[in-house]
Amino acid sequence: MARLIIVTGPTGVGKTTYSLSLSKDIGAVRFSIDSWMQNLFSKDMTSLDYAWMIERVNRCYVQIWQVGEQILKLNGNVVLDLGFTTKEQRSRFAALSKELAIEPEVHYLSAPKDVRKKRVEKRNVEKDPSVYSFEVTDFMFNFMEPKYEVPDDQELANGRVIDA
């Protein structure tokens, strides 16, 4: 049976690394919002404007779902590494999945802020193309930190918490 896995966690927790490994382990197609945003919109971004960015993230979500839905209907597995900062974003994809009679799995990655911050700094220096799409500055890290909404027990009913 097809699986839809929604990977979530705050900045620097290791969502992309986890998603790459999970996709390989279960034979899934992985979608990562960072590479979509980098390829489609990074040259157009002149400043860190959250509303501008989220509008484009939402455009990517629509296109990603159109492809992901086709994969799921063919009984394939899909891993979504789309950031999923808010419960609303996660709920949107969960509802779409349920329309296909697929119970979504939310995988919530958790790590202390200081650990995540060091990972971001290391990623910025190493620029490993498998996990690096753009530099995450201190300003960006701190800007996004209070925006992340931790999944509740209901969201995690068919998922798991990963101490990353």
Salt bridges, closest charged atoms under 4 A:
GLU55 OE1 - ARG56 NH1 3.19
GLU55 OE1 - ARG59 NH2 2.95
GLU69 OE2 - LYS73 NZ 3.66
ASP81 OD2 - ARG30 NH1 3.82
GLU103 OE2 - LYS98 NZ 3.88
GLU105 OE2 - ARG3 NE 2.73
GLU105 OE1 - HIS107 NE2 3.20
GLU121 OE2 - LYS117 NZ 3.55
GLU126 OE2 - LYS122 NZ 3.79
ASP138 OD1 - LYS117 NZ 2.01
GLU145 OE2 - ARG116 NH2 2.40
ASP152 OD2 - LYS87 NZ 2.60
GLU155 OE2 - ARG90 NE 2.62
